[in-house]
């Protein structure tokens, strides 16, 4: 019986998604190629044996258009017979890529697949692929009619979630401070070194340097400082730039195969793909999907919440991850133990693979048997994945 295992996972450090950000001078296809090459080099992988590269990307326009998954393969210098696929499940795109790679391996369509994703938000602005048209968004009159011509907005949805779950501004700001503190501690203790492929970058003065540390982590924050930030989505609201995810650049990739193929190649897998699910949710609040997705993946896996030793829940907004924790009853100390998107950043199409890269290495480093990951997604969806340490 075939299974799907993750042999290795690698990511770039996450850069600030703005002009002058560490990765802003690198084309997203080249950024993708960087992690593909790093994954191959780390594992002695012959790229000619890869059956498919499944790549997540949200804003598939401009430099990220034209099937960036395929062009990333070519940019990496891999053989032309290696194909590439680009998928969009909004912020969960590269988590979905892992699901599809695992399904293909289990079904026998693939022996070796690479799953990952990229987003260069400094070069392709968020929402660039959705603007225009009568409704200003990528939905038509029937959707507008169904939802009473509501203008879908994730920030407004995050405010609605905070109100529904009774989350205060102070609680959300403290959650953000916790994210930065955990990420800073992970950096100081070298926890990310084994998963990051450093990138040589050139600054505005033409000087080269090695970029190897996530750029968005802020130290020394206080509730007073965060409390002074404006709330752009609602007057006197609770969601601010300080307790929301950062606009970022980054890429990540995972090597997925079977235990038998791994053994033939001399690889020692880190984890088994145990269970994966996806579900839809209310597209107005939009971001509550990880709650039903978690219930669904636990039910399908036969595991309980108590079996899970660590959780990666994307911090799109503090109300999403904190609301999830309160609603499902997970141990707060097991949530995003190395920081989340509020501190590390959220390069949209690359975030699912970034979270899973952090998850598998954390499980390996700490002997944690089961880990669970989930992400909210635009339009009201969420993926959930359970991995088992091998």
Secondary structure by P-SEA (a helix, b strand, c coil): cbbbbbcccccccccccccccccccccaaaaaaaaaaaaaaacccccccccbbbbbbccccccccccaaaaaaaaacccccbbbbbbbcccaaaaaaaaaaaaaaaaccccbbbbbccccccccccccccccccccccccaaaaaaaccccccaaaaaaaaaaaacccaaaaaaaaaaaaaaaaaaaaacccccccccccccccccbbbbbcccccccccccaaaaaacccccccccccccccccccccbbbbbbbbcaaaaaaaccccccccccccccccccccccaaaaaaaaaaaaaaccccccccbbbcccccaaaaaaaaaaacccccccccccccccccccccaaaaaaaaaaaaaaaaccccbbbbbbbbccccbbbbbbbcc
